[in-house]
Amino acid sequence: MSDRTGIFAGDDPFAIARSWLTEAEKTEINDPNAIALATVDPDGLPNVRMVLLKEIEPDAFVFYTNYESAKGQELSESGKAGFVMHWKSLRRQVRVRGTVTREDGPQADAYYNSRSLKSRLGAWASRQSQPLSSRASLMADVAKITATHGTTPKRPPFWGGFRIAPLEIEFWADGAFRLHDRFVWRRRSIADPWDVDRLNP
C-alpha cells in the first residue's frame, strides 16, 4: 500500500513491532515490553492484566506465567488471546489478536534459568491467583521452597510460556486533532498471507 510509509513501512509486521519496541526501550520509563493481556473465562467474561512480553519471534509473541493462574487456565481453555502494547512516550500502540499455544520446552527452561534466583524460587512458591492468608505465609512458603530446591531450582511443571500466533495485528500512531494513523494486518489462518488495510481513526 503506497500510503504505508515511515514508521508503518515494511512487509513484515513482526519486524515493525520489534522496531517500535526497540524505539520504545529508549524512551519509556518502565517496562516498555509491558502488554495488557486479555482473556475470557468459561462464561465469556473478559479478564485483562499487565504481563511482560519476553520475545517477538519471526511469527509469534511469547510471554511466561503460571499455567494454573486465572490467565493460564483461561488461555489453555480458549486457545485465544488478545493484547495491546501502548507507549505513551511514542504515542503509539500495537494491538494483537490470535491463537495461543504453550511454550514449555527448552526455550521455557532457558528463560526460567535466566531469571534471578529469587524470581525462580518465587515461581515455585506462588499459587498464583489463589487466595492468600497473609504475606507472612507467602514468605514462609518461599523459605520452604528455598530449603527444598536450593540455588538451582528447575522450572516448575506448572510454569512456562505462551506463544500468541496473531491473526490480526494493528499498528496505531497518534495524529493531530485525533486523526490517528491506523493500519491493520489480517489473515484468515496462520498459513495465509497478510492483507493490510488503513483504518479510519
Buried (B, 14 or more C-beta within 10 A) or exposed (E): EEEBEEBBEEEEBBEBBBBBBEBBEEEBEEEBBBBBBBBBEEEEEEEEBEBEBBBBBEEBBBBBBBBBBBBBBBBBEBEBBBBBBBBEEBEBBBBBBBBBBBBBEEBBEEBBEEBEEEEBBBBBBBEBBEEEEEEEEBEEBBEEBBEEBEEEBEBBEBBBBBBBBBBBBBBBBBEEEEEBBBBBBBBEEEEEEBEBEEEEE
